[in-house]
Amino acid sequence: MKKMYYLSTCNTCMRIINELNLSDEFILQDIKTESITEEQLEEMKNLTDSYESLFSKRARLYKELGLKEKNLSDVDYKKYILEHYTFLKRPVTIINNQIFIGNSKKVVEATKKAIHEQ
């Protein structure tokens, strides 16, 4: 499977999509208009080490809700990601059994490499 979870209103996500030049084989899911299901989140978590690695601590709501001061568990991270799309670190790209999380230059380069190896 080749899939990307992204936010169409995020300039960084859109820049990365253009930069990666994704083929028609990719399924693009705008998480604002099509919410992430628990099953999809489980699939992402199974490809990484924890829900925390999928959680965006840069989200405005993270600060607004005072979550920085709380000691969140993996169950909490899962709950918040399912409650509001802004808590998913974006974009999340899945290529077969590999997952690429976030928009750092290193992650984007690794994603490009994986795409070209297909």
C-alpha positions in Angstrom: 0.0 0.0 0.0 1.1 3.5 -0.8 -0.7 6.2 1.2 -0.2 9.7 2.6 -2.2 11.3 5.4 -1.9 15.0 5.0 -3.7 18.3 5.5 -4.7 20.2 2.4 -4.6 23.6 4.3 -1.0 23.0 5.3 1.5 24.7 3.0 4.3 22.4 4.1 2.2 19.2 3.4 1.3 20.6 -0.1 5.0 21.5 -0.8 6.1 18.0 0.2 3.4 16.3 -2.0 4.7 18.4 -5.0 8.3 17.7 -4.1 7.7 13.9 -3.9 5.9 13.9 -7.2 3.6 11.0 -6.0 2.4 8.5 -8.6 -1.3 7.6 -9.1 -0.7 4.5 -7.0 -0.7 6.8 -3.9 -3.9 7.2 -1.9 -4.0 10.7 -0.5 -6.2 11.2 2.6 -6.9 14.8 3.7 -7.3 14.3 7.4 -9.4 17.4 7.7 -12.1 16.3 5.4 -11.8 12.5 6.0 -11.0 11.8 9.6 -8.6 9.1 10.6 -10.2 6.0 11.8 -9.1 4.0 14.8 -8.2 1.2 12.5 -6.0 3.5 10.4 -4.3 4.9 13.5 -3.6 1.3 14.7 -2.0 0.5 11.4 0.2 3.5 11.6 1.2 2.7 15.3 2.0 -0.9 14.3 4.6 0.5 11.8 6.2 2.7 14.5 7.0 2.4 18.2 4.2 4.4 19.8 1.3 6.8 19.4 3.6 9.5 20.8 5.8 9.3 17.7 2.7 10.1 15.6 1.6 13.0 17.9 2.4 16.6 17.0 3.6 18.6 20.0 3.7 21.6 17.7 -0.1 21.8 17.4 -1.7 25.0 18.7 -4.2 22.9 20.7 -1.4 21.2 22.5 -0.4 24.5 24.1 -4.0 25.7 24.4 -5.1 22.6 26.3 -2.1 22.7 28.6 -1.0 19.2 27.5 2.7 20.1 27.8 2.3 20.3 31.6 0.5 16.9 31.7 2.2 13.5 31.8 0.5 11.9 28.8 0.3 8.1 28.2 0.2 6.3 24.9 -3.5 5.9 25.4 -3.8 9.7 25.8 -1.9 10.3 22.6 -4.2 7.9 20.7 -7.3 9.6 22.1 -6.2 13.1 21.2 -5.1 12.1 17.7 -8.5 10.5 17.1 -10.3 13.5 18.6 -8.7 16.2 16.4 -6.7 15.9 13.2 -4.3 18.7 14.3 -2.6 16.2 16.7 -1.3 14.0 13.9 2.2 14.8 13.0 2.0 15.5 9.3 2.4 14.2 6.7 2.4 10.5 7.4 3.4 8.4 4.4 3.2 4.7 4.3 5.0 2.8 1.5 4.3 -0.9 1.9 5.5 -1.7 5.4 7.6 1.5 5.9 6.3 4.6 7.6 7.6 8.2 7.3 6.3 10.6 9.9 6.6 14.4 9.8 8.1 17.0 7.6 11.8 17.2 8.6 14.2 17.3 5.7 15.7 13.9 6.8 12.2 12.3 6.7 11.3 13.8 3.3 14.6 12.6 1.9 14.0 9.1 3.3 10.5 9.1 1.8 11.9 10.1 -1.6 14.5 7.3 -1.5 11.8 4.8 -0.6 9.6 6.0 -3.5 12.4 5.6 -6.0 13.2 2.1 -4.8 9.7 0.9 -5.7 
